[in-house]
Amino acid sequence: MGESFLYMGHRIDTDIVERAGRFDWSYQIDGRKSVCNHESGAQSVEAAESEAAEAARLAVDRMIGHQQAS
């Protein structure tokens, strides 16, 4: 499970895995190795997907901030 979308010119791919009633999520930015794996407290796939997407957007925002500061 997961989704792919563009954010600020970067491709984000999320992945959600259900294990024993809990959800783990990860994301990739621009096809790079997964930069985050997280055990979620979410109660649904949709909530876990939302967490993963928000974390990925924040990571892109940080990347852009670092690039502009250089």
C-alpha positions in Angstrom: 0.0 0.0 0.0 1.1 3.5 -0.5 1.0 6.4 -2.9 3.2 8.5 -5.2 2.9 12.2 -5.6 4.9 15.3 -6.5 5.7 18.0 -3.9 7.8 21.1 -4.7 9.2 19.3 -7.8 10.2 16.2 -5.9 8.7 12.8 -6.4 7.6 11.2 -3.1 6.7 7.5 -2.8 5.2 6.2 0.4 4.8 2.6 1.6 2.5 1.3 4.3 2.7 -2.2 5.8 0.3 -3.6 8.3 1.8 -6.0 10.9 -0.2 -7.5 13.7 -2.8 -4.7 13.6 -0.1 -1.9 13.5 1.1 0.1 10.6 4.7 0.8 9.6 5.4 3.4 7.0 8.4 4.6 5.0 9.0 7.0 2.2 11.4 7.7 -0.6 12.2 11.1 -2.1 13.2 11.1 -5.8 13.7 7.4 -5.8 16.5 7.4 -3.2 16.7 4.7 -0.6 14.0 4.8 2.1 14.9 7.7 4.3 12.5 6.9 7.1 10.9 3.9 8.6 8.4 4.5 11.3 6.0 2.4 13.4 2.8 4.4 13.4 0.2 4.6 16.1 -2.4 5.2 13.4 -5.6 3.1 13.5 -6.1 2.9 9.7 -4.2 2.7 6.5 -5.4 6.2 5.5 -4.1 7.7 8.8 -0.8 6.0 8.4 -0.6 7.2 4.8 -1.3 10.8 6.0 1.5 10.6 8.5 4.0 9.3 5.9 3.0 12.0 3.4 3.3 14.8 6.0 6.7 13.5 7.2 8.0 13.3 3.6 6.8 16.9 2.8 8.6 18.1 5.9 11.8 16.3 4.7 11.5 18.0 1.3 11.0 21.4 3.0 14.2 20.8 5.0 16.1 19.8 1.9 15.0 22.9 0.1 15.9 25.1 3.1 19.4 23.5 3.2 19.9 24.0 -0.5 18.9 27.7 -0.3 21.2 28.3 2.7 24.2 27.0 0.8 
